[in-house]
Amino acid sequence: MKVKVSRKAHFNAAHRLYRKDWDHAQNEAIFGLCNNPHFHGHNYELIVSVTGTIDPETGYVMDMKVLKDLIKSEVEDAMDHKNLNIEVPEFENLNPTAENIAVVIWQKLRKHIAKDMDLEIVLYETPRNFVTFSG
């Protein structure tokens, strides 16, 4: 029997959507206001879910304190109140779209989650715009 457990978190970050190899006109046409050279910010909401079997000894799929601490160290400490384009190494050559941010978060957390468990990331960039990535 598989059970999914989830933990909510949030972080605030600035970013600019653009490609260095495109000129200003093409970046403006594709990314619009999100291409602001002075950046813009979001209050990101994050849901991290782990799916696995219940440990018969603990009754847990995963200790939620462990998951909370992983999210803090791997996501919040790395991204909260940061300019993603400038201060987060994963985005040095990767456009920090919500899709790419979700994938980066998944990659950072995946190495800490048991291989027999599934990991899913839901990232809300706004209350109405969100992405889901599960590997």
C-alpha positions as CSV (number, residue, x, y, z in Angstrom):
1,M,0.0,0.0,0.0
2,K,1.4,3.4,-1.1
3,V,0.7,6.6,0.8
4,K,1.6,10.2,-0.2
5,V,2.8,12.6,2.5
6,S,3.2,16.3,1.8
7,R,4.9,19.3,3.3
8,K,4.1,22.9,2.4
9,A,6.8,25.6,2.4
10,H,7.4,29.0,0.9
11,F,10.1,31.3,-0.2
12,N,10.4,34.7,-1.8
13,A,12.7,35.3,-4.7
14,A,13.4,37.6,-7.6
15,H,14.2,36.6,-11.2
16,R,14.3,37.7,-14.7
17,L,13.2,35.5,-17.6
18,Y,15.5,36.0,-20.6
19,R,18.0,34.2,-22.8
20,K,21.5,35.6,-23.1
21,D,21.7,34.4,-26.6
22,W,18.6,36.4,-27.8
23,D,18.5,40.1,-28.4
24,H,16.2,42.4,-26.4
25,A,13.4,42.3,-29.0
26,Q,13.1,38.5,-29.0
27,N,13.3,38.3,-25.2
28,E,10.6,41.0,-24.9
29,A,8.4,39.2,-27.4
30,I,8.6,35.9,-25.6
31,F,8.9,36.9,-21.9
32,G,7.1,40.3,-21.8
33,L,7.1,41.9,-18.4
34,C,9.0,39.0,-16.9
35,N,12.0,40.2,-19.0
36,N,12.4,43.3,-16.8
37,P,16.1,44.0,-16.7
38,H,15.7,45.1,-13.1
39,F,14.1,41.8,-12.1
40,H,10.7,41.1,-10.4
41,G,9.7,38.9,-7.5
42,H,7.3,36.2,-6.4
43,N,6.1,34.7,-3.2
44,Y,6.5,31.1,-4.1
45,E,4.4,28.4,-2.5
46,L,5.9,24.9,-2.5
47,I,4.4,21.5,-1.9
48,V,6.8,18.6,-1.6
49,S,5.2,15.1,-1.6
50,V,6.8,11.8,-0.9
51,T,5.0,8.6,-1.8
52,G,6.0,5.2,-0.4
53,T,5.0,2.4,1.9
54,I,4.3,2.9,5.6
55,D,7.1,1.7,7.8
56,P,5.5,-0.9,10.1
57,E,7.8,0.2,13.0
58,T,7.2,3.9,12.9
59,G,3.9,4.2,11.0
60,Y,5.6,6.8,8.8
61,V,6.2,7.0,5.1
62,M,8.8,9.5,5.9
63,D,9.6,11.5,9.1
64,M,8.0,14.9,8.4
65,K,10.7,16.6,10.5
66,V,13.3,15.2,8.2
67,L,11.4,16.4,5.2
68,K,10.9,19.8,6.8
69,D,14.7,20.1,7.5
70,L,15.6,19.0,3.9
71,I,13.3,21.6,2.4
72,K,14.8,24.3,4.7
73,S,18.4,23.4,3.9
74,E,18.1,22.5,0.2
75,V,15.4,25.1,-0.9
76,E,14.6,27.8,1.6
77,D,18.2,28.5,2.6
78,A,19.3,28.4,-1.0
79,M,16.6,30.4,-2.6
80,D,14.7,32.5,-0.1
81,H,15.2,36.3,-0.5
82,K,17.6,35.7,-3.3
83,N,17.9,36.8,-6.9
84,L,17.7,33.5,-8.6
85,N,19.6,34.6,-11.8
86,I,22.5,36.0,-9.8
87,E,22.7,34.2,-6.4
88,V,21.6,30.7,-7.2
89,P,24.3,28.7,-9.1
90,E,21.8,26.3,-10.7
91,F,20.4,29.3,-12.7
92,E,23.7,30.7,-13.9
93,N,22.9,29.2,-17.4
94,L,19.3,28.1,-16.9
95,N,16.3,30.4,-17.3
96,P,14.6,30.5,-13.9
97,T,11.1,29.8,-15.1
98,A,8.7,28.1,-12.7
99,E,9.2,24.9,-14.6
100,N,13.0,25.0,-14.2
101,I,12.8,26.0,-10.6
102,A,10.5,23.0,-9.9
103,V,13.0,20.7,-11.6
104,V,16.0,22.1,-9.7
105,I,14.1,21.7,-6.4
106,W,13.3,18.1,-7.3
107,Q,17.0,17.4,-8.2
108,K,18.2,19.0,-5.0
109,L,15.8,16.9,-2.8
110,R,15.8,13.6,-4.8
111,K,19.3,12.7,-3.7
112,H,18.1,12.8,0.0
113,I,14.9,10.7,-0.5
114,A,15.0,6.9,-0.5
115,K,15.1,5.5,-4.0
116,D,12.0,3.3,-3.4
117,M,9.9,6.5,-2.8
118,D,8.4,8.8,-5.4
119,L,9.0,12.6,-5.1
120,E,6.7,15.2,-6.5
121,I,7.1,19.0,-6.5
122,V,4.3,21.5,-6.9
123,L,5.4,25.1,-7.2
124,Y,3.0,28.0,-7.2
125,E,4.5,31.1,-8.7
126,T,1.2,32.9,-8.2
127,P,-2.0,31.7,-6.6
128,R,-3.2,30.8,-10.1
129,N,0.0,29.7,-11.9
130,F,1.7,26.5,-10.7
131,V,3.7,23.7,-12.1
132,T,4.1,20.0,-11.0
133,F,7.2,17.9,-11.6
134,S,7.7,14.3,-10.5
135,G,10.8,13.2,-12.3
